[in-house]
Amino acid sequence: MKEFYDFGRWKTKDHIASIGCGYGWWEVGLCLHYPAQNLALVDPVVQQEDIQDSIDYFTEKTGLIWNTEVELNPEKLLHKDQIWVFNAWHELEDRAAMLAKIKSALKEGGIIIIEEEISKVERLQHEGCGKDLFFEPEIIDEFEQAGLKYIETKTKDEVAIYLKFRK
């Protein structure tokens, strides 16, 4: 968790969105320890009860107080300081359209962070969904073609990396 925060370095006044967040488990854990002003969770499966269950679980476990405003599946994403995509980039059907939405949702200078399992030597498939995993240069090229500036890569573990881009 701390390594992701060290990579992202958001502030308590920031507005963050997470696309493909599932039930928001990671996002709630991160924003409990490192609050933001607003967290928009975007995924068709996410429900208010799921988020509240996660908040209740983590606050009870840690003793920390929840200080981030949550918004679920907003009609429009606008004025975001950061956008996160955790282990979902390979699952998106129309990545070009998603990149256009991400770019329009970010403030000028805003950051997008992708956490993704990648192929390294040969094309691999994701264990959970069976879809092809990308090579790191493929992801970088896709984002740069959309007009986002590649900033850096950090290795998360033996199968996944974090990629950072700026608008």
N, C-alpha and C positions, 0 to 999 in steps of 0.2 A: 504494500500500500504506500509506504513512504517513498519507495523508488518511483512509483508513478507520479506522486505529488512532486517530487524533486524534478521530474521530467516536465511536468505541466506548469507548476508554479502559479496556480490561479490565486486570486485575491478574494477576500471576503465580500467585496462589492461586485464580483464578476457574475455574469449571467452565462450559464453553461447549458448545453443540450447534449443528450446522449441518444444516438440513433441506433436502433436495433438493440435496445437495452434489456429485452426480456422482462424479467420481474424487477429489475433495478437493484439487485443485490449489491453489485460492485459499487454502483453510484452512491447508494445510501451509505455504505461503509466509508467510502472516500469523503463524502461531504459531511459525515458526522465528525470525522477526525480533522478535516480541512474544509470548513464551511465555505459556501459561496452564497451570494445573495439569492440567486434563483437557479433552480435545476429543472429543466424541461426534459421529461422522459418520453421518448418516441418509440413506440412499438405497439402493434395491434393486440398483444397479449397482456399488456400492463394494465392493472386495475388499481384503484385507490386502496382497496383492502390489502393488496400485495405490498404496496409501498408502506402502508401503515404497519403491517406485520414486520417488515424489515426494520423500520425505524424503531418499533417497540423492542424487537430482538436485540439490536445493536445498542440501544440506549441502556437497556437492562444489563447487558453483558459488560459494557464499558463504564457506565456511570456518567457518560457524557450527555450533554443536552443538545437536542436537535435545533439548529438555527438557520436552516436553509429552506426557503419557500419552494414548494414543489408544484409543478404544473404538468399534467398528463396530456399527451397527444394534442398539443396546441394546433389550432387551425393553420397558423403560420409561424414559422421560426424567423425571428427578426432580432437584430442587434445583439448577437451572441459574442461573448469574448472568447469562448472556446466551444468546440464541438468534439465529442468523443464518439468513436465507433469501436466497441470492444468485440473482437472475434466475430465480426459479422460482414466484413467487406466482401468476402468470397460468396456470401449468400444472396447478395443484392442482384436482382435481375437486370435492372437498368442503372448501372453505375454512373453513366454519363449524366443522366437526369438527376441522380442523387448528388453528384458533384456540383451541378448547377444550383441546386437547392442549398447545398452547404455553403457555397460561395456567396450566394445572395443573403444567407442568414447571418454570416459573420460580419462583425464590425471591421472597418479597415484596420489592418494589423492583427486581426483575430487569428487564433490558432486552431488547427484541427489536429487531433492525435488519433492515430489508428493503432490499435493493438490487434495483431493478426498473426496466426500461424502461417508459416511460409514454406514453400519448396526451396530446397537449397541446391541439390545436384540434379535431381530428376523431379518431374511433376508428381506431386503427392496429392492425395485426396483427404479431406477433413474426415476424421473418424466419426463425428456425430452425424453429419449430413451427407457425406460422400461426394461433395462438390470439390472441384479442383482448387488447389491452393496456389496462389501466385508466387512468383519469384519477387524479391525485393525491388529490383530495377523496374519490373512491370508496374508495380504500385506507384513508384516514384514518377515514372513516365506518365501514367494516367493522370495524376494530380497536377503535374507540371503542364500537361496539355490543356488542362482546365484553367490554367492561369494562377495556380497556387505555387508558392515558392517552397521548395524542399529546404528544411532547416537541419534536421539530424535524425539519426537512427540510434536506438539503444536496444541491446539484446535483453529480452525479458528472461528467457530461459532457453533450453535446448531446442525448442520448436517455435517460439514466438518472439516477435520484435515489437517495439514501439516506433512509430514513424511520426515526425512532427512537420507540419506545413504551416505557412503563414499566408494570409490574404494580402 
